[in-house]
Amino acid sequence: MFVKTENRDVEDIGQGVKRKILAYSGSLMSVEVHFKKGAIGVAHSHVHEQITYVLEGQFEVQVGQKKELLGKGDMFYAGPNIEHGVVALEDGVLLDTFAPQRDDFL
């Protein structure tokens, strides 16, 4: 499977956040998430493992009880049922990878 991002729909999920589902296969999913400065990815948890890579921008990231500032090229891991969230300190883009895929996004 090949993915051309310009062929993928962008979903405006509100409050300065947009999501683009890139690829998924049941056991794995990749999603680009675009944030406007000040937008919040509200702290939440889910049964999926998640690895997030910062493509652009700077974010305050919370994983569990820890907070860290992350910028372009940085990553974080949130295990199953671990609360996590972000605040965009400037316009930015995250690449989320989930295992298994997030059926609630489809």
N, C-alpha and C positions, 0 to 999 in steps of 0.2 A: 504494500500500500504506500502511495506517495501522497503527501499533503501540500497543497499550495495554499498558503494562509489567505491570499486574496480571494479564494473561493469559499472561505468559511464565513458564516454569518456571525455578526456581533450582536450580542444580547445586552441591552441596557438594563441592568438590574437595579438602577436607581442610586441616588445619593453620591453621584460621581464615580460609579463603578460600572465597568462594562466587561463582559466575559465572551471569549471566543473559544469554543470547543474545537481542538485541533484534530485529535485522533483518539480512538478508544477501541478496546478489543475484549471487554469482559473482565479481564484480569488486570488491565492497566489503562490509564487515561491521562492525556496531556491537555491542559487548559491554559490559555493566556488570559490574564486578568489585568485590565487597564484601570488605573486610579488617577483621579484629579487630585491636586494638592489639597490636603485636609480630609480626603475621603477615608472612611473607616471600614475595614473588614472586621465586622463585629466578632468579638471572641466567641468561639463555638467549639464543639467537638463532634466527632463522627467515628464510625467503626473503621474507616479507611486509614491506611498509612498515607502520609503526605510528605513529599519533598518539594520545596519551593526554591526556585532560583530567581534572583533579582536581575532582570534584563535591563531595566532602566530605573533611575530615581533613587530615592532614599526613603527607608521605612523604619518606623519604630515597630518592632516585632515582639509579641509576647508568646511564649511557649511555656505552658504550665505556669509556674510562679516567676519565671525569669523574663526580663526584658532586655533587648539589645537593639542597637542601631545597625541596620544593614544597608549596604549600597550595592551598586552594580557589581556583579560577579560573586556576591555572597549568597549563602543558602541557609535554609533551616529545615529541620526534620520534626514533624509532629507525629508521634505514634498513635495507634488506635485509642480513641476516647480521651486524648490529651487536649485540653482547652488551648486554643491558639487564636491569634488575631493580629491585625496590622493597622497602623495609621500611616497614610502617605504624607511624608514631610515635604514632598514636591511631586509634580506629575511623575508617574512611574508605571512600570509594567512588571508583573510577576509571571513566571511560568510554573504552574502547579502540576505536579505529577501525583496521581492517586493509584493505589492498589488496594482492592480491586477498583474498577471504574465506578464513578458516582452516578448510579442510575437516576438519582433525583435531579441531575442536570440534563438528562435526555428527555 
